[in-house]
Amino acid sequence: MTNRGLYVLVLVGLTLLLVVSMGNGLFQQPYSPDAWPYRLLRGVCHQIPERSFVVNGVQMAANARCFGIFAGLWGAWLILPLMNRTGVNRYGVPGVLLLTIALQLLEKLASLLSVWNSSNFSRFFIGLLLGVALVHAIADQFAKQDDDDEVKHGVQRAGQ
Protein backbone atom coordinates (compact mmCIF):
# COMPACT_ATOMS: atom_id res chain seq x y z
CA MET A 1 0.00 0.00 0.00
CA THR A 2 1.30 3.43 -0.89
CA ASN A 3 0.65 6.53 1.21
CA ARG A 4 0.39 4.50 4.42
CA GLY A 5 0.67 7.62 6.60
CA LEU A 6 -2.14 9.35 4.73
CA TYR A 7 -4.25 6.19 4.99
CA VAL A 8 -3.86 6.14 8.80
CA LEU A 9 -4.53 9.88 9.08
CA VAL A 10 -7.76 9.58 7.08
CA LEU A 11 -8.82 6.52 9.12
CA VAL A 12 -8.34 8.47 12.37
CA GLY A 13 -10.28 11.43 10.92
CA LEU A 14 -13.16 9.23 9.76
CA THR A 15 -13.27 7.51 13.16
CA LEU A 16 -13.53 10.90 14.87
CA LEU A 17 -16.23 11.98 12.41
CA LEU A 18 -18.23 8.84 13.19
CA VAL A 19 -17.91 9.43 16.95
CA VAL A 20 -18.84 13.12 16.67
CA SER A 21 -21.85 12.29 14.49
CA MET A 22 -23.36 10.30 17.36
CA GLY A 23 -23.75 13.55 19.31
CA ASN A 24 -24.27 14.07 23.01
CA GLY A 25 -25.98 10.71 23.56
CA LEU A 26 -22.67 8.93 23.16
CA PHE A 27 -21.29 11.00 26.04
CA GLN A 28 -24.41 10.58 28.22
CA GLN A 29 -25.18 14.31 27.89
CA PRO A 30 -28.58 15.90 27.19
CA TYR A 31 -29.39 17.24 23.72
CA SER A 32 -28.34 20.81 23.04
CA PRO A 33 -28.21 22.23 19.51
CA ASP A 34 -25.38 24.48 20.68
CA ALA A 35 -23.19 21.58 21.86
CA TRP A 36 -19.95 21.19 19.90
CA PRO A 37 -20.87 17.98 17.98
CA TYR A 38 -24.01 19.62 16.58
CA ARG A 39 -22.27 22.89 15.74
CA LEU A 40 -19.38 21.02 14.11
CA LEU A 41 -21.65 19.09 11.72
CA ARG A 42 -24.19 21.85 11.09
CA GLY A 43 -22.45 22.91 7.87
CA VAL A 44 -22.59 19.44 6.28
CA CYS A 45 -25.81 17.98 7.70
CA HIS A 46 -29.28 19.50 8.05
CA GLN A 47 -29.86 17.65 11.36
CA ILE A 48 -33.65 17.31 11.13
CA PRO A 49 -34.72 15.60 14.39
CA GLU A 50 -37.24 13.19 12.84
CA ARG A 51 -34.60 12.08 10.32
CA SER A 52 -32.03 11.27 12.98
CA PHE A 53 -31.36 8.19 15.04
CA VAL A 54 -31.30 8.42 18.81
CA VAL A 55 -28.39 7.33 21.03
CA ASN A 56 -29.16 6.93 24.74
CA GLY A 57 -32.36 8.92 24.27
CA VAL A 58 -30.59 11.85 22.57
CA GLN A 59 -30.82 12.90 18.90
CA MET A 60 -27.61 12.24 16.99
CA ALA A 61 -25.62 15.16 15.58
CA ALA A 62 -25.94 13.72 12.06
CA ASN A 63 -29.15 12.59 10.41
CA ALA A 64 -29.58 8.99 9.29
CA ARG A 65 -28.37 9.53 5.70
CA CYS A 66 -25.25 11.48 6.74
CA PHE A 67 -24.49 8.93 9.43
CA GLY A 68 -24.84 6.21 6.79
CA ILE A 69 -22.40 8.03 4.50
CA PHE A 70 -19.93 8.49 7.37
CA ALA A 71 -20.28 4.82 8.39
CA GLY A 72 -19.82 3.69 4.77
CA LEU A 73 -16.72 5.85 4.39
CA TRP A 74 -15.28 4.51 7.65
CA GLY A 75 -16.09 0.84 7.00
CA ALA A 76 -14.84 0.85 3.42
CA TRP A 77 -11.73 2.80 4.41
CA LEU A 78 -11.02 0.27 7.14
CA ILE A 79 -10.99 -2.60 4.61
CA LEU A 80 -9.24 -0.57 1.89
CA PRO A 81 -5.96 -2.53 2.22
CA LEU A 82 -7.89 -5.77 1.64
CA MET A 83 -9.69 -4.24 -1.34
CA ASN A 84 -6.35 -3.26 -2.84
CA ARG A 85 -4.78 -6.64 -2.13
CA THR A 86 -7.62 -8.55 -3.80
CA GLY A 87 -7.98 -6.10 -6.69
CA VAL A 88 -11.72 -5.71 -6.06
CA ASN A 89 -11.43 -1.94 -6.48
CA ARG A 90 -10.36 -2.14 -10.11
CA TYR A 91 -13.68 -3.12 -11.64
CA GLY A 92 -16.75 -1.02 -12.30
CA VAL A 93 -15.78 2.02 -10.25
CA PRO A 94 -17.57 4.67 -12.34
CA GLY A 95 -20.67 2.51 -12.63
CA VAL A 96 -20.87 1.77 -8.91
CA LEU A 97 -20.52 5.43 -7.97
CA LEU A 98 -23.06 6.57 -10.56
CA LEU A 99 -25.48 3.86 -9.46
CA THR A 100 -25.34 4.95 -5.81
CA ILE A 101 -25.79 8.61 -6.75
CA ALA A 102 -28.76 7.66 -8.94
CA LEU A 103 -30.18 5.65 -6.05
CA GLN A 104 -29.94 8.73 -3.79
CA LEU A 105 -31.77 10.85 -6.36
CA LEU A 106 -34.39 8.18 -7.07
CA GLU A 107 -35.12 7.76 -3.36
CA LYS A 108 -35.51 11.52 -2.93
CA LEU A 109 -37.74 11.83 -6.01
CA ALA A 110 -39.92 8.89 -4.90
CA SER A 111 -40.29 10.52 -1.50
CA LEU A 112 -41.25 13.90 -3.02
CA LEU A 113 -43.83 12.21 -5.27
CA SER A 114 -45.21 10.27 -2.28
CA VAL A 115 -44.44 6.98 -4.01
CA TRP A 116 -42.04 5.91 -1.28
CA ASN A 117 -41.96 6.88 2.36
CA SER A 118 -38.33 6.89 3.41
CA SER A 119 -37.49 5.61 6.86
CA ASN A 120 -34.36 6.39 8.82
CA PHE A 121 -33.15 2.87 8.08
CA SER A 122 -33.59 3.27 4.31
CA ARG A 123 -31.84 6.66 4.44
CA PHE A 124 -29.00 5.11 6.47
CA PHE A 125 -28.62 2.15 4.09
CA ILE A 126 -28.63 4.30 0.95
CA GLY A 127 -26.12 6.67 2.57
CA LEU A 128 -23.98 3.69 3.57
CA LEU A 129 -23.85 2.54 -0.06
CA LEU A 130 -22.76 6.01 -1.18
CA GLY A 131 -19.98 6.13 1.43
CA VAL A 132 -18.67 2.73 0.33
CA ALA A 133 -18.85 3.75 -3.34
CA LEU A 134 -16.88 6.94 -2.68
CA VAL A 135 -14.04 5.01 -1.05
CA HIS A 136 -14.25 2.42 -3.83
CA ALA A 137 -13.79 5.24 -6.35
CA ILE A 138 -10.49 6.40 -4.84
CA ALA A 139 -9.16 3.04 -3.60
CA ASP A 140 -6.75 2.57 -6.48
CA GLN A 141 -4.85 5.68 -5.38
CA PHE A 142 -3.66 3.64 -2.38
CA ALA A 143 -2.78 0.45 -4.28
CA LYS A 144 0.78 -0.84 -4.29
CA GLN A 145 3.05 0.89 -6.77
CA ASP A 146 4.30 -2.53 -7.92
CA ASP A 147 0.79 -3.45 -9.08
CA ASP A 148 0.60 -0.27 -11.14
CA ASP A 149 3.99 -0.96 -12.73
CA GLU A 150 2.99 -4.53 -13.62
CA VAL A 151 -0.18 -3.31 -15.26
CA LYS A 152 1.75 -0.69 -17.25
CA HIS A 153 4.38 -3.20 -18.38
CA GLY A 154 1.72 -5.76 -19.23
CA VAL A 155 -0.07 -3.23 -21.42
CA GLN A 156 3.21 -2.24 -23.10
CA ARG A 157 4.18 -5.86 -23.80
CA ALA A 158 0.77 -6.64 -25.19
CA GLY A 159 0.98 -3.67 -27.53
CA GLN A 160 4.47 -4.49 -28.85
PyMOL commands that set and color helices and strands:
alter all, ss='L'
color gray80, all
select helices_A, chain A and resi 4-21+23-27+36-41+49-51+64-78+80-86+88-90+93-112+120-142+145-159
alter helices_A, ss='H'
color red, helices_A
select strands_A, chain A and resi 54-55+58-59
alter strands_A, ss='S'
color yellow, strands_A
deselect
rebuild
show_as cartoon
